[in-house]
Amino acid sequence: MTTLLRVDASLRLDGSVSRALADSAEAAWKAEHPDGVVVRRDLGQYPLPATAWPTLVAAKFGTESADLAEARALAEELAAEIKNADAVLLAVPLYNFGIAQHVKAWIDLLLIDPELVYGPSPIAGRPAILTLARGGGYSPGAPKHGWDHATPYLERIFGDVFGMNVRIAAAELTLASVTPGMEQLIDASKVSEAEAHAAAEKHGTVVARELTANAA
C-alpha cells in the first residue's frame, strides 16, 4: 500500500485552479492505486501558526517560550508526514509573485528537521508533483517573465534540498476571465489550463506506476 501526501495552499475552495489540477493528479494516482492512502493537509483552510518557526529558532539560541513544546510537536508531526509519504502532491497558487506566508511557514518547519536538510535525506529520490496556478503570464516572452518567484523556490527546496524527483503541472493566465484588460487572453488561459490538467494526470499516472515498479 502506498501513501500520497497532498498539501493544498489556495485560499479558495470553489474555483481554485491549483486544487483542480491536484484533483486531476490525485485521480490518476488513485486509478493506479485504488487502495492507496491519501494524507491531506490544507494550509489554505487551516494555516499553521506563524509563531512556531520563530519559537523553535529562538530556543536554539537559548530563549524558550511557553509554546515551545507545542511548536516542537508540530514540526515533528509535519516532518513525519512527509517522511512517511511515498509521494507528495503540492498544490500552490502564485500570490504576489511568490509563495504565500502559510506555505513558507510549512516549509520553514520542515527545514527544522536536520534529517531532511543535511542528508542523506530520507525522502531523496521520491516523487513530488507540483500543481501550480499563476494568474498572469510569466513564461519566456511575457512582460512579467522572471516575476514568478514561487516556482524556482519550490524547485530548489523539493528538488535540491530534499532531493525529490520534481514534476510540474502549471496553468497560467488563470485570472484572465475576471481581470479587466485581460479579456483577450481568456482563450489562451483555457488552453494553458487544459494542458496543465493533462500534465497533472500524466504525472499522477507515471508516479503511481513508478511506485508500483519500485515495490515489485
C-alpha positions in Angstrom: 0.0 0.0 0.0 1.3 3.4 -1.0 0.8 6.8 0.7 0.3 10.1 -1.1 0.7 13.3 0.9 -1.4 16.0 -0.6 -0.9 19.6 0.5 -3.2 22.4 -0.7 -2.4 26.0 -0.3 -5.1 28.0 -2.1 -7.2 30.3 0.0 -10.1 29.4 -2.3 -12.1 26.2 -2.4 -14.6 26.7 -5.3 -12.8 27.9 -8.4 -9.2 27.1 -7.3 -7.2 26.1 -10.3 -4.3 24.7 -8.2 -6.8 22.5 -6.3 -8.4 21.3 -9.5 -5.1 20.4 -11.0 -4.2 18.5 -7.9 -7.6 16.7 -8.2 -6.6 15.5 -11.7 -3.2 14.3 -10.5 -4.8 12.5 -7.5 -7.5 10.9 -9.5 -4.9 9.5 -11.9 -2.8 8.3 -9.0 -5.8 6.6 -7.3 -6.7 4.9 -10.6 -3.4 3.1 -10.4 -3.5 2.7 -6.6 -7.2 2.3 -5.6 -6.2 1.0 -2.2 -3.6 3.7 -1.6 -3.8 6.2 1.3 -4.1 9.9 0.7 -3.0 12.0 3.7 -4.3 15.6 3.4 -3.0 18.9 4.8 -4.9 22.0 3.8 -2.7 25.0 4.5 -5.1 27.4 2.9 -8.0 26.5 5.1 -6.0 25.6 8.2 -2.9 27.6 8.2 -0.1 26.8 10.6 0.8 29.2 13.4 3.3 31.8 12.1 4.9 31.8 15.5 6.0 28.2 15.5 9.2 28.6 13.5 10.5 31.7 15.4 9.8 29.9 18.6 11.9 26.9 17.6 14.8 29.1 16.3 14.8 31.2 19.4 15.0 28.1 21.5 18.2 27.1 19.7 19.8 30.3 20.9 18.6 29.8 24.5 15.3 31.7 24.5 12.5 29.4 25.4 8.8 30.4 25.4 5.7 28.8 26.8 4.6 27.4 23.5 7.9 25.6 22.7 6.6 22.1 23.3 3.7 22.8 21.0 5.9 24.1 18.3 8.3 21.1 18.5 5.3 18.7 18.4 4.0 20.4 15.3 7.4 20.4 13.5 7.8 16.7 14.3 4.3 15.9 13.0 4.9 17.7 9.7 8.3 16.0 9.2 6.7 12.6 9.9 4.0 13.3 7.4 6.4 13.9 4.5 8.9 11.2 5.6 6.1 8.6 5.7 4.8 9.5 2.3 5.8 7.6 -0.8 4.9 10.7 -3.0 4.0 14.3 -2.4 1.3 16.3 -4.3 1.7 20.0 -3.6 -0.9 22.5 -5.0 0.3 26.1 -4.8 -1.1 29.3 -6.3 1.2 32.2 -7.1 0.4 35.0 -4.7 2.0 38.4 -5.0 4.7 36.9 -7.3 5.8 34.4 -4.7 4.6 31.8 -2.2 2.1 32.7 0.5 3.1 33.1 4.1 1.3 29.9 5.1 3.2 27.8 2.6 6.5 29.3 3.7 5.6 28.5 7.4 5.1 24.9 6.4 8.4 24.7 4.5 10.3 26.5 7.3 9.0 24.0 9.9 10.1 21.1 7.6 13.6 22.7 7.3 13.9 22.5 11.1 14.4 18.7 10.7 18.1 18.0 10.3 17.5 14.7 8.5 15.6 16.5 5.7 18.2 19.2 5.3 21.6 17.7 5.9 21.1 14.3 4.5 21.2 11.8 3.3 17.5 12.9 3.1 15.1 10.0 3.9 12.8 11.4 1.1 15.5 11.7 -1.6 14.5 10.2 -4.9 10.8 10.2 -4.0 8.4 11.9 -6.4 6.9 15.3 -5.8 4.2 16.6 -8.1 3.7 20.4 -8.0 0.4 21.7 -9.4 0.8 25.5 -9.8 -1.6 28.3 -10.8 -0.5 31.7 -11.9 -3.0 34.4 -12.5 -0.9 36.2 -15.2 1.6 35.3 -17.8 5.2 34.6 -16.7 6.5 32.4 -19.5 9.5 33.5 -21.6 8.5 36.4 -23.8 5.7 37.6 -21.4 6.0 41.1 -19.9 6.4 39.6 -16.4 8.8 36.8 -17.3 11.0 36.3 -14.3 8.4 37.7 -11.8 7.4 34.2 -10.7 9.5 33.7 -7.6 7.5 30.7 -6.3 8.3 28.0 -8.9 12.1 28.4 -8.7 11.9 28.4 -4.9 9.8 25.3 -4.7 12.1 23.5 -7.2 15.1 24.4 -5.1 13.5 23.2 -1.8 12.0 20.0 -3.0 14.5 19.2 -5.8 17.8 20.4 -4.4 17.4 20.4 -0.7 15.1 17.4 -0.2 16.4 15.6 -3.3 13.0 14.7 -4.6 12.1 14.0 -8.2 10.0 17.1 -9.1 7.3 17.2 -11.7 5.3 20.3 -12.5 1.9 21.0 -14.0 1.3 24.7 -14.2 -1.6 26.8 -15.5 -1.1 30.5 -16.4 -3.4 33.4 -17.1 -5.9 31.9 -14.6 -7.3 35.4 -13.8 -7.9 36.4 -17.4 -11.7 35.9 -17.1 -12.1 38.2 -14.1 -9.4 40.8 -14.7 -10.1 44.0 -16.7 -7.7 44.3 -19.6 -7.1 40.5 -19.8 -10.1 39.6 -21.8 -8.1 38.9 -25.0 -6.2 36.3 -23.0 -9.2 34.2 -22.0 -8.8 31.7 -24.8 -5.1 31.3 -24.1 -5.9 30.8 -20.4 -8.2 27.9 -21.3 -5.5 26.3 -23.4 -3.0 26.6 -20.6 -5.4 25.1 -18.0 -6.3 22.2 -20.3 -2.6 21.5 -20.9 -1.9 21.7 -17.2 -4.6 19.2 -16.4 -3.2 16.8 -19.0 0.2 17.2 -17.5 -1.1 16.6 -13.9 -2.9 13.5 -15.0 0.2 12.2 -16.7 2.3 12.9 -13.7 -0.1 11.2 -11.4 -0.2 8.1 -13.6 3.6 7.9 -14.1 4.3 8.4 -10.4 1.9 5.7 -9.4 3.4 3.3 -11.9 6.9 4.0 -10.8 5.9 3.3 -7.2 4.4 0.0 -8.2 7.5 -0.9 -10.1 9.8 0.0 -7.2 7.7 -2.1 -4.8 7.8 -5.2 -7.1 
